[in-house]
């Protein structure tokens, strides 16, 4: 039987980085808020922490005191600990969690991810937890169970998932969204029958209304594409234009889009209508996308020193053809609060790329907002990507 590790569950998805650290100012998972929870781990234990990029990292505990843990990577040497102070970090107790293999957890729970995701609205309502805290999204789909067969399949999924998770010694609350937080899975499984019955009671959304809305937007994209003659603006000036055009010209993007539309529980006839509309859109926009130009002001200034951050945000960046990088900001833009206190600084940067492995012939314009939290004394933290967008465009 799954352990009840979810008695206190206060999450908040925040777009902030982990603060600067020292023994007097330990690192803290911002998602943990003011929680004082301590898993009471021991020196020598393996553990999980959250790094500056809000990613889970495996560490080892080297010291603990005063509600804090001193941690470092597994293979650190005594010499490094003595002579490289930055190689070890202090964390507040609410930000250090019992070790579990994040890779194994992701791989072994993947078959049950959709089932658990569909129950999160019910968990949110039951525990009075904002859905954004469970998922990282304010626009979580409205799921429902279409028939008894689906109900039984989901019930079997939850039973199998419970067996899988019983093989993990630790399933801590990392205060992150469900994909990176074992405790959310435990919470779902602890009351699986309740949440299944909750979901079964959700009425079937008006699928026809949603499909008709999407078909209308695709038709609007066709009209916009027909009138576009080239330039930096105009092709994507309608609701969903870029997404629909991307789906029209890319089979992989269309497949991913339909998977993301899973919450609408589209029937075969609706899928057929949408595919037909996207095929019609492709005949119109295929020749138009190559006419999209990137504004010169995207590259007015150098993005020197930030290219690595930009590349690291991408998958397989070494395989990309990078035509150009730049920034629209001559210098960092400093953001202050209402009292004039510096909060952070940011730069808007851009990259013009082509991915040879894409299933379409177009380039992409990538837009970044790179942010550095203010650390005090005129100093700033590491550069992190706080916003990222991409759109199809022509190639050189």
N, C-alpha and C positions, 0 to 999 in steps of 0.2 A: 504494500500500500504506500502511496506517495506521502512523503513527509509534509506537514503543514508548515511551510517556511514563509508564508505569505500573510501572516497575521497583521503586520504593519507594512503598508505598501503605498509609499508616497513618491510618485515619479514626476519629473518635469523635463520635457525635451527642450533644452536650451541651446541656442547657437552661440556658445561661448567656449573658450579654450580653458584648459587646466591652468591654474594660476602659478606664478613663479614660486620656486620652492626654496626652503632652508629649514633648519630645525625649528627656528622661531616662526617660520611661515611655511608650513608643510603644504604639499600639493593636495588638492581636494577635487574629487569628482563633482563638477557643478550640478550634475543631475541628482546627487544625493542631498542637495539642499542643506538644511540645518540638522539633518538626522545625526544622532550620536551613536548609532548602532555600531557595535564592535563584535566581529566574529570570534574574538579572543584567540587569534592564531599564535603560534609559537615560533621562536627563533629557529631557523632551519627549515621551516615549512615553505613549500611552494605556494604561490599565490597568484591572483589576477589583479591587475590595476588598469587604469585607463590613461593612455598617453596624451600628449598635447594635440594629437590629431583625432581625439575621441575614439581611439581604437583599443580593443582589449589586448593586453600584453601579459605574458607569463613572466613572473619574477620569483625571487627567493628572498625571504625575510632574514635580515642580518642583525636587527636590533629592534626592540620595542620599548616604549616608555611614554608615560603621560598621554595616553590615548593616540599614540602615533606609531607607525611602523617605518623602519628604514629598510629599503629594498634595493635590489640590483639584479642584473641579468644572471642566469644560472652559471655561466662559465667565467664569471669575473674572478680575477686573482686577488690574493691578499695585497700584493704590491699595488694593484690598481686602486683598491679600497683606501690604502694608506696615502697614496701619492696623487690620485686623481679624484678629488672630492666630488666632482660633477658626475662620476660614474655611479654613485649611490644617491638615492633620493628618499626624502621623508614624505610620508603620506599620512593624512588623517585616518583614523581607524574606520570611518564610514566609507572609505575609498579603497580599502584593501579586502579582497574577497578570497575565500577558499579556492584552491586550484581546481580547475577542470579543463579538459582538452577542448578548447573552443572549436578546433577543426573537427574533432570527433562529434561534438555536439551538433555542429552544423550539418555534417554529412548524414548522421544517423536520424536526425529529426526532419530532414528534407522531405521524405515521403509524406509527412503528416502536416507540413507547413500550411497548406491551403485549408485543411480542416480546422486547425487551431486558429488561423487568421479569421475564419468565418464566425468564430465564437467570441471574438474580442469585443464586439459591440455589447453582447450580453454580459460579459465580465465587467465592462465599463459601467453598465447600468447597475449591476449587482453591488459592486464595490465602491460606486460613486467616484470612479477614477476617470479623468478626461481621456477620451480615446486617443488624443495626440500623445499622451504619456505612455500609452501601450504600444503605439504604432509609429509615432513620429509624423503622423499625418492628421490634419483636421478634416480631411475629406475622405474618410474611410467608407468603402462601399456598403450599401445596405444588402446584407446577405439574407437568404431564406432557403428553406429546404423544399425542393420541388415535389418529392414523392417519398414513399416509404422505403424504396430501394436506396435512395440517397441517404436517408436517415440511418439505415442499417449499415451502409458503407462507412459513414462517418463514425458511427459507434464502434465499428471494428477498428477503424483507424486509431481512435482514442485508446482502445484496449491495447493495441500493438505498440502505440507510442508509450504507454505506461510501462510496458515491459522493457522497452528500449531504455527509458530514463532510469529504470531501477538498476541499471548497470553502472550508473555514475555515482561515485561516492559523494560528490558535492554538486549541488544545484543552487548556487547563490543568487541573491538579488543584486544585480549590478546597476540597478536604477535606469537601465537603458530600455529601448524598445524591445518588443518580443523576439526579434531575430537574434538579439545578443543578450537576452536576459532569461536564463533558465527558470527563474522563479515565476515568471508569467506562465510558462508551460505547466509548472507544478500547480499554479492556481487554477488553471483551466481543468486539469486532470482531477484535482481534488473535488471539484463540483461538476464533473463532465455531464452527468445526467441532467442536472439542473439547466446547464447552458444549452444542451441539445434540445430540451423541451422548450426553452426560451426561444431558440432559433426556429423551431418548428412552428411556433405561434406567430412568427413574423409573416405578414401577408405578402403575397407576390406583388412586387412593384409593377407599375404600368409599363411593361416592356415595350409595347407598341409606341407609347408616347416617347420613350427614350430613343428608340430606333428612328422614329420619324424626325426627332430633333437632330440626330446625328446626320441623317440623310439630307436634311435641309442645310446643315452647315457644310457638308461636302459639296452640295450644289452651289453654295456661296463661294467656296474655294474655286470651283470651276469658273464661275463668272469673273472672279478676281484674276485668275490665271489668264483667261482669254484677253483681258484688257491690258495685261502687263507687257511692256515693250523693252524692259531692261532698266538697270540702275540700282541704286542702293536701297530704295524704298518702294513699297507698293504691292509686292507679291504676297506678303504675309499679313496684310492689313485686314484680316477678317477672323472671326472666332474659329480657332482650331486650324487655321490655314496651314501652318507649317507642319503640324502633326499629321494632318490628312494627306498632304502632298508627300511627306516622307514615307508614309504607309503605302501610298500609291506606287512609288518607284522602287521601294525596297521590300523584297519578300520577307526578309528576316525581321524588319521593323514592323511589318504588317502582322506577322505571327505573334510578335511580342505584344503588339497593341491588342489583338484579340484575346490574348491571355490576361492582359490587364483589364479587359472588359468582362472578365469572368464573373464579376459581381452582378452583372445584369442578367446572367443566366440566359444568354441568347439561344433561341432555338435555331434549327437548321435553316428555316426559311429566312429568318432575320439575318443570319450570317451570309446567306446567298445574296440577299439584297445589298448588304454593305460591301461585300466583295465586288459585286457588279458596279456599284457606285464608285468604288476606289479604282477599278479598272478604267471606267470612263474618265475619271479625273487624271489618270496617268497619261491618257492620250493627249490631254490638253497641256499638262504642266511639265511633261518630260523635257520638252524643248525650252521651257521657260526658266527652269532652275539654273541652267548654265549662264543665264543672262544676269543673275543676281550679283552685284558688285559689293565689295566691302568698302565702307567709307575710308577715305585717306586719314581722317582724324583718329581712327583706331590705332594707327601706327605713327602718330605725330612725334611721340617721344619714345625713348628706349625703355625696354623692360629688363634691362641688364640687372642681373642678380636675382631675378625672379623666374627665369626660364626653367630652372630645375624644379621649383615648386609647381609650376604649370604642367611640366611633363610628368611629374610624379603623381599628379591627379588623374592621369590617363592610364588606360590599360595598354600594355605593349607599346609604349611610346617610342621605343627604339625602331619599331617597324613602320612608323609614320613618316611621310614626306612632309616636312615643315617648310612652308614657303616663306612665312614671315611671322615675326612676333613684334609686339610693341605695346605702347600704353597711350591712353588719352590724357593722362595726368603728368604734368611736368614734375611734380613732387608729390609726396604723401599728403593725403587729405586728412586732417585731424578732426576727430569727432569728440565733442564735449557735451556734458550734461547741462541742465538748466542753470547750474551754479558755476559753470565755466571750468569744471574739473575735466581733465583729459580722460577719455575712456579708451580710445584706440585710434589707430590711423589705418587708412586703406588706400589702395591703388586699383584702378580699373585697367586690366591688361587684356590683350587679345592675341590669338594665334590663328593662322591660316594654314590648314593642313589638308592632306589627302591620305586616306587609309587605303592602300592597295588591296586589302582583303575585303573591302566593302562590296556588297552586291549591287552597287549603283556607281555611275561614273562621275559623281559630283565631289567637290571639295566641301569642307566645313569651316565655318567661322566660329571660333570658340571664344566666349566671353567669360572673363574671370573678375571677381572682386577678391583681392588678396588683402588680408587683414592682419594687423599686429596689435595685440592687447598691450595697453600701457602698463609698464611694470614699476613706474615711479622713478624719480631722479633723472628724468630725461631719457630713460631707457624703455625699450619695447621688447616684447616677446618674439617668438619665432613667427615666421610668415605662414599663414594657413589660408586655404581657399574657403571663403565664407559663402560665396555664391558662384554658380557656374551655369552657363547656358551654351547651347550650340544650335546652329542652323545651317541648312544646306546652302551652298552658293557655287558660283562658277570657279573654275581653276584658271591659273595664269595662262 
